[in-house]
């Protein structure tokens, strides 16, 4: 049986229930997707956001932690921006936390059915190949359910 993401109503519920987010693979480089998402999460959500990257000390003026184990809290949601070959190690780190985070979220382009099944068997909810920023904006009214901005952009003049 092919693994599928939770339906939209469940993803919305996940975001409603989330209070703390760890962004694993967060980058201080503003050109990177993780930095863009981190900026959005800090500015547009009520989440407590923590950054995990062993090669950075601060991102967006906030401290960065070298691993999930070194965070001052256990996050509700682990948002992962890492290479596919690193995902198993990130899941292992998440599973070693006490308590275990409730959600393991993989960003656009990251999809591994075996990893998802392993995480789910340990009690985590898994979302893959979805952007946390896009999903939050969609459910907060910033995006249409299809994922596109509901604002109208046109070159036509208003009458």
N, C-alpha and C positions, 0 to 999 in steps of 0.2 A: 504494500500500500504506500502511495506517495504521501510524503509529509506536506502539510499545508499550514500556512500562517493562521493565527486566530482571526476570526471574522472582524469586520470593522467595529461592531458594537463591543466586542471583547477588548480590542486595542484601545478603544476610548475608555473603557472601564479601567484598564491597566494604568493609563495616564492619569485618570481621576484619583486612583488609589496611591499613586507614586508621590513620595515626599522627597526622597533623596536619590540622586543620580550620580554614578561614577562614570566619567568619560575616559575609557581606556584607549590609549593611543592619541590623546589630546595633543595638539601641536601648537607651539607658540607662533608658527608661521600663519599670518592672516590669509594667505592664499590657499591654505589647506581646508578641506571640508570640515574637519573636526573643529577647527577654530571658528568657522562660520556658525556651525551648530552650537558650539559653546557660547558664543556671543548671543545668539538667539535665546538659549536656555536661561542665561543670566538676566537678559533684558525683558523677556516676554513670558516667563513662567514663574511660578512660586516655588520651584524645586530648589533644594539645597544642592549645589553642583560641586563635585569634587573631580579634580583632574589627576589622571594616572599616566605617568611617562617617566621612565628611569633616566631619561636624558635631558630633562628640563627642570628648572627650579621654580619658575613662576609662569603663569599664562593668564593674560588679561588681569594682571595685578593680584592674582590669587596663588596660594601655594600649590605646588604639584607634588604628588606622592609617587615614590618609585614602584609601588605595587598596591594591589587591593588590600593586602594584609596590613599595610601601614596607614590606611585611612583611619580617621578618628571615629568613624561610624561604619556600620554595615549598610551599604546602599540598598534601597528597594529595587533599583534597576541598574544593571550594568550595560552601558552603551559602548559597543566595541567598534573601534576604527583600527584594525590591525590586518596584517596579511593573512590569507587563508591558512597558511601553515602554522600560524601562531594561535589560532583559535582554540585548539585543544588545551594549550597551556593556560590561556585566559579562563577557560571554563574550569580547569583544575583549581586555579586561584579562587574563583568564585565559590566553588564547592567546598573549599577549605575554610571559608568564613563561617562564623557562628554568631548569629543565625545566618543561614544561606539567603542570599538575595531572592526576591520573589520573581524577578524577570531578567532574562538574558537576551539582550537586543543586539542584533547584528545589522550594521549599516548597509546601504546600497552596495550590491555586488558581492555580498558575503552570504553564502548559502551552503550548508552542509547538513544533510539529512541525518547522518549517523551522529553528529554532534548534537543536533536537536533532540534526537531520541534519548541520548545519554543524559542531557540536561533535564529533559522532562521526567525521565525515570528517577532523577534525584529530587524532583519536586519543583523545578523551575518552570515558569512559563517562558516560551521562546517565541521571539519575533525575528525573522530574518529577511534580509534584502529590502528593508524599509528604513527610511530616514526618520529619526525621532523628531527632528524639527518639522518636517513636512507633516507627519502624523499629528503632532501637537497643534500646528497651525490649522490643519484641516478641521479638527474637532473644536478648536477655539474660535472658529469663524473666519480665519484668515485665508482659508482655501476652500474651494468647492470639494464635495466628496470625491469627485473624479481626480482631484489633486491639482487643479488649476486655479489660479487667482480668479475670483469672481468679478473683479473690476474690469471695466471695458476699456480696452486700449484700441484706438482707431485713428486713422489719419483723416477721417471725415470731419468736417466742421459741423458743429452743432447748429441747428436751425433756430 
